Amino acid sequence: GILSFDHDWEHMTRLSLVFWCRVLGGRVEQWYSVHRCSLCQVVLARIQAEHAVGGGRSEREVLASTKKVCKRHVLEGVKDLVDGAIHWPTFVYDCEQVVDGFGADMLDALSTDEDLAHFCKEELGCKKKELKDQKKFQGVAHPEL
């Protein structure tokens, strides 16, 4: 039989929600690109550098400075950040969502001297194959960006 438009639309919407939304730590996280794990690692490197600088800045100031890493020209400079094509507006948006959604948690963990080696895996549910060597992101960590 022929499916009605309404039925197809309902089916597609349900599929989209399953694909794009995940429940993490009791909250729904919505991602538009599939590169959230790489972006988490980039943001983590930048947060660690910002925290090391210190200077008595507020959390808001540190997070605003951290968001500079989400600019396209900065992300383009990270060698082998992702494989394949990137839709830049979406990629930048997702980077900013990592900062907004997890930046404060990263700072809290740093302030209590927690080991952040597994932060992206634990907080975003990243699988080992989705994560890269954290050392490769040290180039984006410099606060002068």
Order of alpha helices (4+ residues) and beta strands (2+ residues): alpha-beta-beta-alpha-alpha-alpha-alpha-alpha
